[in-house]
Amino acid sequence: MRPLQISISFVLLLVFLLIWAHILRSSWTKPSKLRSVLMKGSVFVSTVICLFLLLEIVFYSSFVITEGYAFTLASRRWSEKYWHLNSLGYRDVEHKPADFHDKKLIFIVGDSFAAGWGIPQIENRFSNILQRDLGEEYLVVNVAKNGWGTAHEYNAILSYPYPPKKIVLSYYLNDIERLALKAGYIHRGIIEYPHNQVFRFVINRSYFLNFVYWRLYRFQNKATIENYYERLKQSYSDPNVWAAHEAELGQIVTYTRNQGIDLTVVVFPHLNAVKDSAPITSKVTEFFERNNVRVLNLQPLLEGREPTTMMVNSLDAHPNESLNREVAELLTRMMQAAP
């Protein structure tokens, strides 16, 4: 049963109760205690259903937002409305073969930060703004998907039908997640659905209750969620994990060097904890700089700013349109100044 169907079911129940109340009032005219109880019960249940349906309408129509959790009904509504993929499976326009002729091709490679999770219109992502800033001499394509790590990004570079002249690699601290999982620093399933099957059924089909439940869940499990990032940070200090991650990053560096592709890396901190991200962003930046790769480390630039001024919303720590615009401007200046 889809979310809309549960509302339809409640509408039908409401209609039944109204008909039932009418029958009680018109056909059962003799006063009795049972009749009074049934009348009051019908009115009460009808009022509750009306209130619930009103809340469903409000939350269905007004709360179309990302929440970091892509599986909430609000996030799914947002995705249905704004998340459209081309034939290659990327959130990008459908490029024609002729678009790649006589153009300097630039890849924007990364995860949800590069794909623009939380940004309704792709024109407001840093990849699209970079396209406008650099002009028609270049063709900027978005090669990014939610949840990707470094290994996915490397394979995407190799499999794209056209070779690029330049690559901008968007790096975020959970790009090491696959290796951190393998080493046991973190585990899958830190987010848990309700164990009660009936409650789970209702939560997954009511926009109002789904909205309330996952906000309460965040509040009650704040320590567990924050511990995920702490454990992820610890994995960077493990020599074996970091060596394996360096090898992943090194594949991209070696490939671009051998192919004569200009590589630029933009390193995003955790926007909810920019200062705490410094050990990670510095480590990643130092790796690329040792390999003579141009790096835009955003951590020093963003430290001290109010997180809500950089984030999509208070529950989603992806960069908002303003930060995307700022990143695009910085990248444009770097790329124009480069040989």
N, C-alpha and C positions, 0 to 999 in steps of 0.2 A: 504493500500500500504506500503510495507516494504522499508527501506532505499535504498536497492539495486535497487528496482523497479523504484524509482524516477530517478536514474542515467540512467537506461535503457531507460526511457521515454525521457530524454534529448538526449541520443544517437540517438534515432529514429527521434527526432526533428531536430537534426543536419544533419542527412542523408537527411531528407526532404528538408532542406534549401540548402544543397549542390546540390541536384538534381534541385531544383528551380533555383538556381544561374546558373547552367549549361544550363537550358532551356532558361533563359533570355539571356545568352551570345550567344547561338547557333541559337535559333529560332527567337528571337526578335532582329534583327540586326539593324533596323532603329533607329538612335539616337533620343532620346526624353528625356525630363526632368523627366517624370514618370519612364522611364526605368532606368535612372541614380540613382534616389532616391531608387528604389527597389533594384538595385544592391548594392548600398552602405549600405542600411539597412540590406540586407542579409549577407553581409560580416561582418558588425558590430555584428549582433546577433550571427552569427556563431563563431566569435572570443570570445564573452562573454561566450557562451556555452562551447567552448573548454577549456577556462580558468577555468570555474566552474567544469567541469569534471576532469580536472587535479588536482584541489584542493580537490575534493571528493576522488580521488584515493590516494592522499598524506595523507589526514586525516583518511581515512579508514584503510590504511596499517600501518601508522607510529604512530598514536596517540591511542594506545591500553593501556590506563592507567586508574587507579582509580582516582576519583576526590572528594572523600568524598560523593558526590551525586551519589548514585548507579544507578540513572535513566538516566544519560546522556548516549549518544550513545557510547562515548569512554569507560565509565565504563561497559556498557552492552557488548561491544566487549571484554573487559578484562575478564568479568565474563564468557562469552561463551568459551573463550580460556583456562581459568585456574580454574574456580570454578566448581569442580566435587564432587558430593555427593555420599556417600555409601547408602546401603539399609535402614539405620536408619535415613537418612536425614542429616547426618553430613559430613562436609568436612574432611573426613578421609579415610584411606584405608578400604577395605572390610575385616574385621576380621572374621576368621573362628572360630567356637566353640572350636576347639582344641587349638587356640591361647590363650584361657583364662585358660587352665589347667596348674597347677603348676607354675603360675606366680603371682606376686604381682601387682594387677591392680591399676592403677593410673588414675583418671579422671582429665582432664584439662577442667574446666567448665567456661563459660563466654560468651561474645558477640563477636563482630567482631574483637576485639583486640586479643582474644584467637583463633578465627577461622582463622585469618591471612588475613584479607582484605588488598589487596595491595601487598601481598607477592605471587609472581607467583608460586613458587614451595613450597609445604607444608613441604618439608625437611628442609626448612629454618625458620620455625616457632619455637617458644621456646618450644612448646610441643614435636615436633619431635627431636629437639636437646637434650632435656631432656631425651628422650628415648635412644638416642645414648650414652649419658654421664652416665646414670645409668646402662646400660647393659641389658643382656638378662634375668636377674632375674626379671625384671619388664616388664609390658606391659602398655604403656601410650596411652590412647585413648582420642581423642578430642571430647568433648561434648559441642559444642558452636555453636551459630547461630547469624547472624547479627541482631541487634536491640533488643536483649534479655535484660530483666531487671532481678532483683533478684528473682521475683516470677517464671519467666520462668525457670531460672537456677535450682531452688529448685525442680520444677516438673520434670525437665530432669534428675536430680539425682535419683529421686524415680522411674522413668519409665525405666531407662536403664536396659537391660536384665540381667546384671551381677553386683554383688555388689563390690565396690572398697575397697581396703585396705587404700588408700590415696586419697585425693582430693586437687587439687590446684584450688582455686577460683580466677579468674581474675576479679578484680573490677575496674570499670571506673565511673567517676562522673555522667554520665547520667543513671546509674542503678536505680536512684530514679525517673526517668522521668515519669513513670506511676502515681506515687503519686503526682508529681508536676503538671501534667496535671489535675488530679482530683481536686487539690486544687486551680487551676486557675492561677498558676504562669507562666505557658507556655501554648501555644495552638498549635494544629495541623495546618499544612498548612502554616508554616512560609516561605516556598518556593512556589512561585506562577508561574504557567505556563502563557504564553502570553494569553490575553483575546481574541484577534482576532483569530477566528477559522482558517482562511486561513493561517495566519502567524504561528500559533501553528502547523498546519498540516505540513508545510514546515520545521519548526524547528525540529520536531520529525522524519524527514525523510532525512535530509541532515547532513552528518557527519561534513562538514565544517561549515555550519551555526549553527548547534547545539553547536559545540565547541566554536565559537565566542560568541554566545548569552549568554551561561551560565557563561563565563568569565566576560562579561560586567555586567551580573546580579549580580555576586559576588561583583564587584567593586561598583555598584550603591546601593546595599543593604547591604553593609558591616556593617553599624550601626545596622540594624535589626538582622543580623546573630549574631553579638557580643552580642546583648541584650538578645538573647536566652540563652547564657551561663551565663550571669549575673542573669537572672531570675531563672535559674536552681540553681545557687549558693544560691540565697535567700531562696529557698525552704528548704535547709539544716538548716537554722536558725529558721524555723517555728517549734515550739515544737510539734505540732500535726503531721506534715508531718514526722519529724524525728522519732517520737515515732512509727509511722506506719512502717517506713523503718527499724527501729531497730527490730521490730517484724518480718519483712521478713528475715532480716539477722539472727535473733535469731533462726528461723526455721532450717536454715542450720546448725548452731552451735549445737543446741539441737539434731538434727538427727544424725550428725556425732559422737557426744559424746555418744549417746545411742547405736549406732551401732559399737562403737569402731573403728571408721574411723579417721585416722590422717588428720587434716585439716591445710592447709597452704593457706594464702591469699596474693596475689600480687596486690598492689594498684597502678594503673596508674594515673598520673596527666594528665591534658590537655596539650599536648606537645607544643601547641602554646602559652601557658601561664602557665608555670610550677610554677613560684613563686606565682601567683594568686590562684593556686589550693591548696595551703598549708592549708587553713582553712578546706577544705573538706577532703583532704587526712588524715590530723591529726585527724579529728573527727572520720572517719571510722577506722583508725588504733587504736585509743584509745578504741573504742567499742570492737574490736576483742581482743585486749590485755587484757582488763578487763575480757574477757571470756576465757583467757588462750589459745588463738589461735595464732599460729606463723604467723607473718606478715612481708612481704617485702614491705615497703613503698618506692616507687621509687622517690617520690618528692624531698627529700633532696639530693639524689644522682644525679638527673638530673638538678637541679636548676643551672642556669648560663650557660648551654650549648646552643649553637645555635640551634634553633628548626629544621632547615633544615638538621642537622646532625643526627636527630633522627626519622624524618618523612619519610613516603613512597615517597612523593613528595611534592612540595610546596603548592599543593591544597588539600592534603590528610593528615590529622594529625594522621594517624595510625602509629604505630611503624614500622620502617624499619627492614631489615634483621640484620643489625648491632646491633640494640637495642634488637631484639629478641634473638640474640646470647648472649648478655650480661645478659639478664634476665634469660636465661636458665642456664648460668654458676652460677649465684647467687643462683638460686633455687637448683641446684645440690649440692652446698656447704652446704646450709641450711638443705637439706633433709639428706645428708650424715652425718652431725654433730648431727642431732636430735636423741634422743633415739629410 
